[in-house]
Amino acid sequence: MLYTIVEFFKACSALQVVSADFLPDSADVVSIQAVGCDPIVHQYTGGDSIRQFTFKIVYRDIGSILGQGYAEELFQAVCDYMQTSLPKLAYGKTPQRFEVLKTVSVAERDYSSTQYEMACRLLYYQKGE
């Protein structure tokens, strides 16, 4: 599911480079990182379920004077993108919606860079087997 989400965000014009589970030291790279969770939100008696895939979107700002203002604009553009489109999932899975679980915040800071992150989840319907 992680790579499906990464491919989905590669089409977002606000993001220049998207990677999976790795944030390099270079600037202007956004990483999509999986976050562990209980995947089943609701189980129906027939075996169908509403499930979730949680992830965080991470951005590192290196030596920029733009700081958190730019990070907030970037993440707002990502939120707008998530509201207008949904990824294509494997057979038997139907995406329902994205939700932001934690708004943009500083995750890590050192002398030359600041790392920002936002936690999200994709809710989807999965047909029972």
N, C-alpha and C positions, 0 to 999 in steps of 0.2 A: 504494500500500500504506500510506503514511503516514496518509492520511485514514481508512482502514479501522481502523487501530490507534487513532487519536484517538477515533473514534466508539465503539470498544470500551471505552476507558477512561472515556468520559463516563458509562457506566452504573455505574462504581465509586463506591460511596457515600462512600468516604474522600476523594475528589477533588471539590472544589466547582466549579472552573472548569478546563477543559482547553483548551489552544490548540495549534496546530501550528506548529512551527519558529519560534516567537516567544515570548519571555518578557517581558511588560510589567513596568514598575516597581511595579505594585500587588502587594499581599500576597495570599496564598492562591490563587495561580494556578500551575498545573502546566503545563509545556510538554513536548510530545513532539517530539523532534527527530531526524530521520533521521541515521544515521551511515553513511558509505560503507564498502562491503565487497565481497568477491567473493560474488555471490549463490549460486553453486552449491557445496554442501557435498559432494554425492555424485551422480555421473552414472551412471545405469544404461544398459546396452547398448541397450535398447529405446527410449531417448529420455526416459524418465521421470527425475525427479531429486528429490533432497532439497535444498531451498533455504533460505536464511535472509534475514531482513530485520532489520538491526540498528538500534537506536535508543537514545536516552537519555531518561530522565525527569528533568526539571529543575524544582526548586522553589526559590523565593527567599523567605527569611525576612527581613522588614523590621522592624528594631528590637524584636524579640521577646526576652523573657527565657527563652523555652522552648528556643531554640537547637537544637543537634544532636539532643538527646533527642526533640524533637517530629518532626524530620525523619526520624529512624530509625523512629519509630512510624508515620509516614505511609508510608514506603517499605515497611515490613513489611506494612501493610494492602494496599498495591499488590501485593506478592509473593503474599499470600494470595489476592487476587482473580485473579491470573494462574494460580494453581494450580487454581482451581475452574471456570474458564470459558475458552473460546477464541473468537476472532472468526470471523465468517462471511466467507469469502474468495470471490473470483470463481470462476466455473465452471472446473473442472480443477485447482483448488488446494485441498488439504485441510490444515488446520492440525494440527500434531503436538504441539507444546509450546512454552512460553516458557522461556527460560533467563536467569538473571542472570549477566552477564559481569563486572560490577564492582559491588560493593556500594556503598551510599551513602557519599559523601565530599564534602568541601568542594571546590568547583570554583573559587569566586571569593569574595573578601571585601573589603569596603571599610568606611568609617566608619559606614554606616547599614544595611547589609544583608549577608547571607551567602547565597550560592547553593550549593545541594546538587545532586548528580546521581547517577544510577544507570544503568549501561549494561546493556541487555538485548537479546535477540534472539528472534524468532519463527521456529521451524523449521517448514517446511511441505513437503508432497509436491506436486509439480507433474507432471501427466500430460504425456507427450511428445506432440508434434504429428505 
